[in-house]
Every structure is written in structure tokens, then in C-alpha cells.
Amino acid sequence: MLLLDEPTEGLAPVIVQQIGRTIERLKREGFTMLLVEQNFRFAQTVADRHYIVEQGRVVDMVPNAQLEANMQRVQEYLGV
């Protein structure tokens, strides 16, 4: 398992794109990854599932395939 903690923080957009391509390649190779990321726009491009954590507790989970249908719920958690 590969744990990635905020891999995009403070990086230029071109580097963030490269990290996304690398994560996708590792997924195709069968790696299991746990991505902790506040950059939701980035996370939604690479994640299979989104777990929402508040005060150290998982309060919700949305599969990426169902993200669009549940976007209003996700935005409520994000405060958008």
C-alpha cells in the first residue's frame, strides 16, 4: 500500500498533472493507494472512492462513479 499525504500541496499545476498521471499508472499496475488530499478537484480525477473525514471520523463515503449524482451532498461537507 502506498500512502500519499497531500501530494499536490504547494506545487505548480504542471507538476500536479504529472502526479495525477503517475497515480493513474500505478493504479493500472495494481498498486493500492490511500490518498489524503484537500485538493478535491485533483482527488476526484484519480480516486475510486471518496471518504469524508470530520474531526478524525469518517462521516461519509461516495464512490467516484456516483460522485456527480451526490455532488450537492459532498459540497455541503466542503462548505461550498
Chimera marker file (.cmm) of the C-alpha trace (Angstrom):
<marker_set name="trace">
<marker id="1" x="0.000" y="0.000" z="0.000" r="1" g="1" b="0" radius="0.5"/>
<marker id="2" x="1.203" y="3.459" z="-0.894" r="1" g="1" b="0" radius="0.5"/>
<marker id="3" x="0.132" y="6.336" z="1.383" r="1" g="1" b="0" radius="0.5"/>
<marker id="4" x="0.118" y="9.773" z="-0.240" r="1" g="1" b="0" radius="0.5"/>
<marker id="5" x="-0.416" y="12.676" z="2.166" r="1" g="1" b="0" radius="0.5"/>
<marker id="6" x="-1.230" y="15.955" z="0.375" r="1" g="1" b="0" radius="0.5"/>
<marker id="7" x="0.985" y="15.203" z="-2.652" r="1" g="1" b="0" radius="0.5"/>
<marker id="8" x="-0.177" y="18.330" z="-4.522" r="1" g="1" b="0" radius="0.5"/>
<marker id="9" x="0.253" y="20.888" z="-1.741" r="1" g="1" b="0" radius="0.5"/>
<marker id="10" x="2.095" y="23.963" z="-2.929" r="1" g="1" b="0" radius="0.5"/>
<marker id="11" x="3.009" y="22.573" z="-6.335" r="1" g="1" b="0" radius="0.5"/>
<marker id="12" x="2.714" y="24.155" z="-9.767" r="1" g="1" b="0" radius="0.5"/>
<marker id="13" x="-0.216" y="22.918" z="-11.898" r="1" g="1" b="0" radius="0.5"/>
<marker id="14" x="2.106" y="21.191" z="-14.372" r="1" g="1" b="0" radius="0.5"/>
<marker id="15" x="3.629" y="19.140" z="-11.535" r="1" g="1" b="0" radius="0.5"/>
<marker id="16" x="0.164" y="18.300" z="-10.168" r="1" g="1" b="0" radius="0.5"/>
<marker id="17" x="-0.773" y="16.960" z="-13.620" r="1" g="1" b="0" radius="0.5"/>
<marker id="18" x="2.342" y="14.766" z="-13.641" r="1" g="1" b="0" radius="0.5"/>
<marker id="19" x="1.490" y="13.412" z="-10.196" r="1" g="1" b="0" radius="0.5"/>
<marker id="20" x="-2.004" y="12.566" z="-11.468" r="1" g="1" b="0" radius="0.5"/>
<marker id="21" x="-0.574" y="10.676" z="-14.442" r="1" g="1" b="0" radius="0.5"/>
<marker id="22" x="1.807" y="8.795" z="-12.156" r="1" g="1" b="0" radius="0.5"/>
<marker id="23" x="-1.013" y="7.812" z="-9.794" r="1" g="1" b="0" radius="0.5"/>
<marker id="24" x="-3.074" y="6.552" z="-12.745" r="1" g="1" b="0" radius="0.5"/>
<marker id="25" x="-0.112" y="4.478" z="-13.983" r="1" g="1" b="0" radius="0.5"/>
<marker id="26" x="0.417" y="2.970" z="-10.526" r="1" g="1" b="0" radius="0.5"/>
<marker id="27" x="-3.313" y="2.120" z="-10.333" r="1" g="1" b="0" radius="0.5"/>
<marker id="28" x="-3.088" y="0.304" z="-13.681" r="1" g="1" b="0" radius="0.5"/>
<marker id="29" x="-0.108" y="-1.643" z="-12.341" r="1" g="1" b="0" radius="0.5"/>
<marker id="30" x="-2.232" y="-2.825" z="-9.403" r="1" g="1" b="0" radius="0.5"/>
<marker id="31" x="-0.975" y="-0.625" z="-6.586" r="1" g="1" b="0" radius="0.5"/>
<marker id="32" x="-3.302" y="0.084" z="-3.680" r="1" g="1" b="0" radius="0.5"/>
<marker id="33" x="-3.123" y="3.705" z="-2.573" r="1" g="1" b="0" radius="0.5"/>
<marker id="34" x="-4.553" y="5.834" z="0.172" r="1" g="1" b="0" radius="0.5"/>
<marker id="35" x="-4.620" y="9.473" z="-0.856" r="1" g="1" b="0" radius="0.5"/>
<marker id="36" x="-5.179" y="12.137" z="1.785" r="1" g="1" b="0" radius="0.5"/>
<marker id="37" x="-5.867" y="15.323" z="-0.135" r="1" g="1" b="0" radius="0.5"/>
<marker id="38" x="-7.636" y="18.621" z="0.485" r="1" g="1" b="0" radius="0.5"/>
<marker id="39" x="-7.487" y="19.479" z="-3.212" r="1" g="1" b="0" radius="0.5"/>
<marker id="40" x="-10.838" y="17.906" z="-4.072" r="1" g="1" b="0" radius="0.5"/>
<marker id="41" x="-10.606" y="18.751" z="-7.770" r="1" g="1" b="0" radius="0.5"/>
<marker id="42" x="-7.415" y="16.736" z="-8.007" r="1" g="1" b="0" radius="0.5"/>
<marker id="43" x="-8.721" y="13.871" z="-5.861" r="1" g="1" b="0" radius="0.5"/>
<marker id="44" x="-11.828" y="13.419" z="-7.972" r="1" g="1" b="0" radius="0.5"/>
<marker id="45" x="-9.669" y="12.814" z="-11.049" r="1" g="1" b="0" radius="0.5"/>
<marker id="46" x="-7.748" y="9.895" z="-9.517" r="1" g="1" b="0" radius="0.5"/>
<marker id="47" x="-9.816" y="8.399" z="-6.681" r="1" g="1" b="0" radius="0.5"/>
<marker id="48" x="-12.053" y="5.343" z="-6.821" r="1" g="1" b="0" radius="0.5"/>
<marker id="49" x="-13.850" y="6.291" z="-3.596" r="1" g="1" b="0" radius="0.5"/>
<marker id="50" x="-14.059" y="9.481" z="-1.546" r="1" g="1" b="0" radius="0.5"/>
<marker id="51" x="-14.156" y="9.226" z="2.236" r="1" g="1" b="0" radius="0.5"/>
<marker id="52" x="-15.101" y="12.408" z="4.037" r="1" g="1" b="0" radius="0.5"/>
<marker id="53" x="-13.455" y="12.809" z="7.433" r="1" g="1" b="0" radius="0.5"/>
<marker id="54" x="-14.523" y="15.317" z="10.061" r="1" g="1" b="0" radius="0.5"/>
<marker id="55" x="-12.761" y="15.600" z="13.405" r="1" g="1" b="0" radius="0.5"/>
<marker id="56" x="-10.993" y="12.283" z="12.864" r="1" g="1" b="0" radius="0.5"/>
<marker id="57" x="-14.120" y="10.283" z="11.971" r="1" g="1" b="0" radius="0.5"/>
<marker id="58" x="-15.285" y="9.025" z="8.593" r="1" g="1" b="0" radius="0.5"/>
<marker id="59" x="-18.700" y="10.625" z="8.144" r="1" g="1" b="0" radius="0.5"/>
<marker id="60" x="-19.471" y="9.627" z="4.563" r="1" g="1" b="0" radius="0.5"/>
<marker id="61" x="-18.222" y="7.689" z="1.543" r="1" g="1" b="0" radius="0.5"/>
<marker id="62" x="-19.071" y="8.330" z="-2.095" r="1" g="1" b="0" radius="0.5"/>
<marker id="63" x="-17.855" y="6.048" z="-4.910" r="1" g="1" b="0" radius="0.5"/>
<marker id="64" x="-16.291" y="8.087" z="-7.703" r="1" g="1" b="0" radius="0.5"/>
<marker id="65" x="-18.790" y="6.594" z="-10.175" r="1" g="1" b="0" radius="0.5"/>
<marker id="66" x="-21.600" y="8.172" z="-8.116" r="1" g="1" b="0" radius="0.5"/>
<marker id="67" x="-19.853" y="11.478" z="-7.434" r="1" g="1" b="0" radius="0.5"/>
<marker id="68" x="-21.844" y="13.623" z="-9.885" r="1" g="1" b="0" radius="0.5"/>
<marker id="69" x="-25.163" y="12.342" z="-8.516" r="1" g="1" b="0" radius="0.5"/>
<marker id="70" x="-24.009" y="13.140" z="-4.961" r="1" g="1" b="0" radius="0.5"/>
<marker id="71" x="-22.148" y="16.396" z="-5.599" r="1" g="1" b="0" radius="0.5"/>
<marker id="72" x="-24.596" y="18.517" z="-3.599" r="1" g="1" b="0" radius="0.5"/>
<marker id="73" x="-24.042" y="16.291" z="-0.549" r="1" g="1" b="0" radius="0.5"/>
<marker id="74" x="-20.255" y="16.471" z="-0.990" r="1" g="1" b="0" radius="0.5"/>
<marker id="75" x="-20.330" y="20.249" z="-1.392" r="1" g="1" b="0" radius="0.5"/>
<marker id="76" x="-22.216" y="20.563" z="1.905" r="1" g="1" b="0" radius="0.5"/>
<marker id="77" x="-19.297" y="18.835" z="3.635" r="1" g="1" b="0" radius="0.5"/>
<marker id="78" x="-16.815" y="21.019" z="1.799" r="1" g="1" b="0" radius="0.5"/>
<marker id="79" x="-18.689" y="24.168" z="2.789" r="1" g="1" b="0" radius="0.5"/>
<marker id="80" x="-19.149" y="25.220" z="-0.823" r="1" g="1" b="0" radius="0.5"/>
<link id1="1" id2="2" r="1" g="1" b="0" radius="0.2"/>
<link id1="2" id2="3" r="1" g="1" b="0" radius="0.2"/>
<link id1="3" id2="4" r="1" g="1" b="0" radius="0.2"/>
<link id1="4" id2="5" r="1" g="1" b="0" radius="0.2"/>
<link id1="5" id2="6" r="1" g="1" b="0" radius="0.2"/>
<link id1="6" id2="7" r="1" g="1" b="0" radius="0.2"/>
<link id1="7" id2="8" r="1" g="1" b="0" radius="0.2"/>
<link id1="8" id2="9" r="1" g="1" b="0" radius="0.2"/>
<link id1="9" id2="10" r="1" g="1" b="0" radius="0.2"/>
<link id1="10" id2="11" r="1" g="1" b="0" radius="0.2"/>
<link id1="11" id2="12" r="1" g="1" b="0" radius="0.2"/>
<link id1="12" id2="13" r="1" g="1" b="0" radius="0.2"/>
<link id1="13" id2="14" r="1" g="1" b="0" radius="0.2"/>
<link id1="14" id2="15" r="1" g="1" b="0" radius="0.2"/>
<link id1="15" id2="16" r="1" g="1" b="0" radius="0.2"/>
<link id1="16" id2="17" r="1" g="1" b="0" radius="0.2"/>
<link id1="17" id2="18" r="1" g="1" b="0" radius="0.2"/>
<link id1="18" id2="19" r="1" g="1" b="0" radius="0.2"/>
<link id1="19" id2="20" r="1" g="1" b="0" radius="0.2"/>
<link id1="20" id2="21" r="1" g="1" b="0" radius="0.2"/>
<link id1="21" id2="22" r="1" g="1" b="0" radius="0.2"/>
<link id1="22" id2="23" r="1" g="1" b="0" radius="0.2"/>
<link id1="23" id2="24" r="1" g="1" b="0" radius="0.2"/>
<link id1="24" id2="25" r="1" g="1" b="0" radius="0.2"/>
<link id1="25" id2="26" r="1" g="1" b="0" radius="0.2"/>
<link id1="26" id2="27" r="1" g="1" b="0" radius="0.2"/>
<link id1="27" id2="28" r="1" g="1" b="0" radius="0.2"/>
<link id1="28" id2="29" r="1" g="1" b="0" radius="0.2"/>
<link id1="29" id2="30" r="1" g="1" b="0" radius="0.2"/>
<link id1="30" id2="31" r="1" g="1" b="0" radius="0.2"/>
<link id1="31" id2="32" r="1" g="1" b="0" radius="0.2"/>
<link id1="32" id2="33" r="1" g="1" b="0" radius="0.2"/>
<link id1="33" id2="34" r="1" g="1" b="0" radius="0.2"/>
<link id1="34" id2="35" r="1" g="1" b="0" radius="0.2"/>
<link id1="35" id2="36" r="1" g="1" b="0" radius="0.2"/>
<link id1="36" id2="37" r="1" g="1" b="0" radius="0.2"/>
<link id1="37" id2="38" r="1" g="1" b="0" radius="0.2"/>
<link id1="38" id2="39" r="1" g="1" b="0" radius="0.2"/>
<link id1="39" id2="40" r="1" g="1" b="0" radius="0.2"/>
<link id1="40" id2="41" r="1" g="1" b="0" radius="0.2"/>
<link id1="41" id2="42" r="1" g="1" b="0" radius="0.2"/>
<link id1="42" id2="43" r="1" g="1" b="0" radius="0.2"/>
<link id1="43" id2="44" r="1" g="1" b="0" radius="0.2"/>
<link id1="44" id2="45" r="1" g="1" b="0" radius="0.2"/>
<link id1="45" id2="46" r="1" g="1" b="0" radius="0.2"/>
<link id1="46" id2="47" r="1" g="1" b="0" radius="0.2"/>
<link id1="47" id2="48" r="1" g="1" b="0" radius="0.2"/>
<link id1="48" id2="49" r="1" g="1" b="0" radius="0.2"/>
<link id1="49" id2="50" r="1" g="1" b="0" radius="0.2"/>
<link id1="50" id2="51" r="1" g="1" b="0" radius="0.2"/>
<link id1="51" id2="52" r="1" g="1" b="0" radius="0.2"/>
<link id1="52" id2="53" r="1" g="1" b="0" radius="0.2"/>
<link id1="53" id2="54" r="1" g="1" b="0" radius="0.2"/>
<link id1="54" id2="55" r="1" g="1" b="0" radius="0.2"/>
<link id1="55" id2="56" r="1" g="1" b="0" radius="0.2"/>
<link id1="56" id2="57" r="1" g="1" b="0" radius="0.2"/>
<link id1="57" id2="58" r="1" g="1" b="0" radius="0.2"/>
<link id1="58" id2="59" r="1" g="1" b="0" radius="0.2"/>
<link id1="59" id2="60" r="1" g="1" b="0" radius="0.2"/>
<link id1="60" id2="61" r="1" g="1" b="0" radius="0.2"/>
<link id1="61" id2="62" r="1" g="1" b="0" radius="0.2"/>
<link id1="62" id2="63" r="1" g="1" b="0" radius="0.2"/>
<link id1="63" id2="64" r="1" g="1" b="0" radius="0.2"/>
<link id1="64" id2="65" r="1" g="1" b="0" radius="0.2"/>
<link id1="65" id2="66" r="1" g="1" b="0" radius="0.2"/>
<link id1="66" id2="67" r="1" g="1" b="0" radius="0.2"/>
<link id1="67" id2="68" r="1" g="1" b="0" radius="0.2"/>
<link id1="68" id2="69" r="1" g="1" b="0" radius="0.2"/>
<link id1="69" id2="70" r="1" g="1" b="0" radius="0.2"/>
<link id1="70" id2="71" r="1" g="1" b="0" radius="0.2"/>
<link id1="71" id2="72" r="1" g="1" b="0" radius="0.2"/>
<link id1="72" id2="73" r="1" g="1" b="0" radius="0.2"/>
<link id1="73" id2="74" r="1" g="1" b="0" radius="0.2"/>
<link id1="74" id2="75" r="1" g="1" b="0" radius="0.2"/>
<link id1="75" id2="76" r="1" g="1" b="0" radius="0.2"/>
<link id1="76" id2="77" r="1" g="1" b="0" radius="0.2"/>
<link id1="77" id2="78" r="1" g="1" b="0" radius="0.2"/>
<link id1="78" id2="79" r="1" g="1" b="0" radius="0.2"/>
<link id1="79" id2="80" r="1" g="1" b="0" radius="0.2"/>
</marker_set>
